[in-house]
Amino acid sequence: MFLNALEHMARRKLLLIVGILSFLFLLLFWHGIASADPQSMKSDGGLPATDADMAYAALSIAGSMLSVMVWGLTIILGASILPDELDAGRMSIWAALPQSRFKVYASTALAPLVVSVIIGYILFGLTAVITSFYAPFTPSSIPLAIVSMPVWLSATWAFVILFSMILGKIPAMLITFILEGFAVGMGNLFELGKGVEELHEAGIYTVARVVTFVLPFERGYRSLQMGLLPKATILEEALAFLGFGGDLPLWEVIYPAVWAAVLFFLGYRIFLHKDL
């Protein structure tokens, strides 16, 4: 079933479109960083920025754009695979074979996550490599970045898989896109509040904390950026206001994966009682 799901996605023009867009993005990013003038970046004291500062800025901007692309791919593939297989009647064939329903469900549902994670590794990895050619830097924690990729995308994947079986693929896509944007905004506010104690008294900060816990879509992305970005630079404080910088406690790093596992199990319970 897993290979069948991969073959199903390979037939879709979406992957071809993502491949073309990825190539164009990397080409434009390469051209942009190659033409950047490091001397144009100054610190607060008027000193030229270092290579690490340039890398920090480039990867922060690129990461924001790449996250939208990878998020979107995860949502569209995740919302499509199970409904399409059910509508085509292929799921009943797989379920009739001597194997458990969980294997049928897991093998089919995991395919979109695997594809999205691989594409995420390629895009973020090549962006970091291109950056290092023009602004050599040392990532803060490569292992953290590697582990964070599947943790980050699993939250979105599990959510859209679950709701695609409840509401159908189009409503599931729309709801996930809307909630993703809301969660990112609240996550930025939550991170900002860590450095601005006065904000803790505001009701909106309490809302941000609750939303970040209930919808941890962007926690994994923050830990991914924490691992990929260079160590402390003069730009870190300024970019913190865009949602980057600072430390995440361990529970915030692993929580999205636990949350995704719970939703994945709930999705299986729904699949278990479906009439295939």
Secondary structure, 3 states (H helix, E strand, C coil): CHHHHHHHHHCCHHHHHHHHHHHHHHHHHHHHHHHCCHHHCECCCCCECCHHHHHHHHHHHHHHHHHHHHHHHHHHHHHHHHHHHHHHCHHHHHHHCCCCHHHHHHHHHHHHHHHHHHHHHHHHHHHHHHHHHHCCCCECCHHHHHHHHHHHHHHHHHHHHHHHHHHCHHHHHHHHHHHHHHHHHHHHHHHHHHHCHHHHHCHHHHHHHHHHHHCCCCHHHHHHHHHHCECCCCCHHHHHHHCCCCCCCHHHHHHHHHHHHHHHHHHHHHHHCCCC
